[in-house]
């Protein structure tokens, strides 16, 4: 009885860490959306300047196109991280009843919509449906990565238990 309770407590602690990671990451995303357009553009331009040689090597020479690539890649990557976190929660069965294990997906899917709505009220920013689609693709990629890592871990555990 104590062993199952210890395992349950460990699972709860693990889930709590994933929930904390989710909250922190969503705050990071939304805080970034509150950055006014001028400051956000300056941040993107600093990345463009740092990567200019790479872009030019790849044949991208227009600063506007470089900025577009940097901004949309940032969207994809920050939401890929969210997808990994949602996948971690899903593997732990976060939620109750019909939402069990899917609550993290629901939360993750709502984040980009709210993110773009926030930007509607920030000077120099605008909410875009295209960004929501890029964000959802990032979440899907993160979920795929989470699933692959989970499968790899399970396979490794299976190999270790046979030896």
Wavefront OBJ file of the C-alpha trace (Angstrom):
o trace
v 0.000 0.000 0.000
v 2.798 2.431 0.860
v 4.606 1.671 -2.400
v 1.572 2.608 -4.493
v 1.079 5.764 -2.423
v 4.754 6.680 -2.890
v 4.409 6.130 -6.644
v 1.242 8.238 -6.652
v 2.988 11.029 -4.721
v 5.927 10.929 -7.156
v 3.516 11.085 -10.105
v 1.728 14.046 -8.500
v 5.005 15.890 -7.927
v 6.031 15.239 -11.510
v 2.689 16.506 -12.800
v 2.999 19.607 -10.608
v 6.368 20.406 -12.184
v 4.878 20.070 -15.674
v 1.924 22.313 -14.702
v 4.384 24.881 -13.324
v 6.376 24.692 -16.567
v 3.149 25.238 -18.519
v 2.189 28.296 -16.474
v 5.674 29.810 -16.737
v 5.878 29.194 -20.487
v 2.415 30.639 -21.183
v 3.370 33.725 -19.147
v 6.570 34.011 -21.207
v 4.590 33.832 -24.463
v 1.955 36.328 -23.384
v 4.525 38.708 -21.890
v 6.267 38.730 -25.248
v 2.958 39.681 -26.870
v 2.713 42.707 -24.595
v 5.942 44.149 -26.022
v 5.020 47.169 -28.193
v 5.536 46.848 -31.951
v 8.584 49.115 -32.129
v 10.490 47.193 -29.426
v 9.429 43.842 -30.900
v 10.678 44.903 -34.344
v 13.990 46.043 -32.838
v 14.399 42.661 -31.141
v 13.718 40.836 -34.418
v 16.141 43.116 -36.281
v 18.913 42.289 -33.796
v 18.426 38.594 -34.607
v 18.375 39.383 -38.322
v 21.652 41.282 -38.020
v 23.218 38.401 -36.118
v 22.083 35.902 -38.757
v 22.540 38.106 -41.839
v 25.576 36.165 -43.103
v 23.659 32.880 -42.847
v 20.657 34.352 -44.659
v 22.844 35.729 -47.436
v 24.604 32.372 -47.749
v 21.149 30.841 -48.274
v 20.284 33.472 -50.907
v 17.950 35.582 -48.764
v 19.120 39.174 -49.197
v 16.093 41.345 -48.327
v 15.928 42.493 -44.714
v 12.117 42.371 -44.795
v 12.166 38.684 -45.765
v 14.834 37.924 -43.160
v 12.697 39.603 -40.501
v 9.631 37.650 -41.600
v 11.549 34.359 -41.347
v 12.964 35.231 -37.909
v 9.571 36.276 -36.521
v 7.663 33.250 -37.828
v 10.408 30.831 -36.769
v 10.252 32.345 -33.273
v 6.483 31.742 -33.243
v 6.940 28.131 -34.308
v 9.702 27.407 -31.785
v 8.069 29.005 -28.750
v 4.931 27.000 -29.454
v 6.921 23.827 -30.091
v 8.151 24.163 -26.508
v 4.524 24.564 -25.416
v 3.692 21.376 -27.342
v 6.445 19.452 -25.546
v 5.089 20.654 -22.192
v 1.505 19.762 -23.193
v 2.741 16.336 -24.280
v 4.464 15.849 -20.927
v 1.212 16.651 -19.151
v -0.784 14.448 -21.478
v 1.475 11.474 -20.700
v 0.761 12.047 -17.019
v -3.021 12.037 -17.509
v -3.570 15.641 -16.381
v -7.286 16.369 -15.916
v -10.376 14.390 -14.896
v -13.125 12.464 -16.652
v -13.504 12.943 -20.373
v -10.731 15.563 -20.413
v -8.260 13.223 -18.713
v -4.990 13.568 -20.578
v -6.496 16.027 -23.033
v -6.817 19.078 -20.824
v -3.249 20.046 -21.662
v -4.119 19.922 -25.381
v -7.136 22.140 -24.850
v -5.097 24.666 -22.874
v -2.277 24.592 -25.435
v -4.674 25.147 -28.341
v -6.260 28.150 -26.609
v -2.947 29.887 -25.897
v -2.203 31.083 -29.473
v -5.742 32.411 -29.927
v -5.507 34.415 -26.705
v -1.956 35.445 -27.666
v -3.107 37.002 -30.920
v -6.065 38.657 -29.172
v -3.664 40.258 -26.679
v -1.709 41.740 -29.575
v -4.841 43.506 -30.847
v -4.558 45.838 -27.835
v -0.794 46.474 -27.960
v 0.452 49.558 -29.841
v 2.156 48.612 -33.114
v 1.068 44.965 -32.919
v -1.708 43.088 -34.656
v -3.268 39.683 -34.191
v -3.013 37.426 -37.225
v -4.744 34.186 -38.107
v -1.571 33.122 -39.951
v 0.333 33.303 -36.652
v -2.281 31.139 -34.920
v -1.781 28.532 -37.678
v 2.020 28.692 -37.292
v 1.628 28.409 -33.519
v -0.650 25.372 -33.821
v 1.874 23.756 -36.165
v 4.556 24.398 -33.536
v 2.376 22.783 -30.867
v 1.816 19.757 -33.116
v 5.571 19.466 -33.705
v 6.252 19.713 -29.949
v 3.654 17.025 -29.260
v 5.320 14.810 -31.852
v 8.717 15.338 -30.218
v 7.216 14.578 -26.796
v 5.566 11.414 -28.112
v 8.817 10.259 -29.791
v 10.855 10.837 -26.621
v 8.224 9.003 -24.563
v 8.318 6.027 -26.955
v 12.125 6.007 -26.936
v 12.187 6.068 -23.122
v 9.678 3.212 -22.947
v 11.747 1.202 -25.417
v 14.934 1.864 -23.442
v 13.206 0.826 -20.190
v 12.051 -2.368 -21.906
v 15.600 -3.177 -23.022
v 16.976 -2.496 -19.516
v 14.360 -4.681 -17.842
v 15.239 -7.609 -20.133
v 18.945 -7.410 -19.279
l 1 2 3 4 5 6 7 8 9 10 11 12 13 14 15 16 17 18 19 20 21 22 23 24 25 26 27 28 29 30 31 32 33 34 35 36 37 38 39 40 41 42 43 44 45 46 47 48 49 50 51 52 53 54 55 56 57 58 59 60 61 62 63 64 65 66 67 68 69 70 71 72 73 74 75 76 77 78 79 80 81 82 83 84 85 86 87 88 89 90 91 92 93 94 95 96 97 98 99 100 101 102 103 104 105 106 107 108 109 110 111 112 113 114 115 116 117 118 119 120 121 122 123 124 125 126 127 128 129 130 131 132 133 134 135 136 137 138 139 140 141 142 143 144 145 146 147 148 149 150 151 152 153 154 155 156 157 158 159 160 161 162 163
